[in-house]
Amino acid sequence: MPRPQSKEALQNLSQENFNKLNNFIDNLSIEQRKAEFKTDTMNRNIRDVLAHLHHWHLMMLDWYKVGMAGQKPVIPSPGYTWKTVPDLNRKIWEMYQTAELEKIRNLFESSHNDLQEIIDQHTNDELFEKKKYPWTGTTSLGAYLISATSSHYDWAMKLIRKGLK
């Protein structure tokens, strides 16, 4: 699917991929939902994958809040760089190891809705004009939101399918 280049496309694809992911999970048996993946990945089950998505939502929400207040957010997270994202992802994985899948699903849905509200609040130009906001650097707010939603959901779906084979 092509990368969204408009507000409407971003709204639709982020919600569509969110729904696809959740519908896929809903159609699995309870055993499959809780099963360990057969592949050797850090995210070893559906809970881990959804917790990863949720936490990246939270980071995006924080970047947005700080950036829109005129400050420069620490991206990706304090103490981490893009080169150390694997270490950050391991920390995220560790944070959610005692959480139940249903709790994570609720958190994931809530943080997804928070990001959808941000998309809804902005015009097409505000979302897709590069360098519109100093905190987004040379890219656009929409590019950040695509990465945090539709693209990340697509990654999650592929990882879960592969893990359950």
Sequence and secondary structure as in RCSB ss.txt:
>XXXX:A:sequence
MPRPQSKEALQNLSQENFNKLNNFIDNLSIEQRKAEFKTDTMNRNIRDVLAHLHHWHLMMLDWYKVGMAGQKPVI
PSPGYTWKTVPDLNRKIWEMYQTAELEKIRNLFESSHNDLQEIIDQHTNDELFEKKKYPWTGTTSLGAYLISATS
SHYDWAMKLIRKGLK
>XXXX:A:secstr
     SHHHHHHHHHHHHHHHHHHHHTS HHHHH   SS  SS SHHHHHHHHHHHHHHHHHHHHHHHTTS   S
SBTTB GGGHHHHHHHHHHHTTT  HHHHHHHHHHHHHHHHHHHHHS HHHHHSTTSSGGGTTS HHHHHHHHTH
HHHHHHHHHHHHHH 
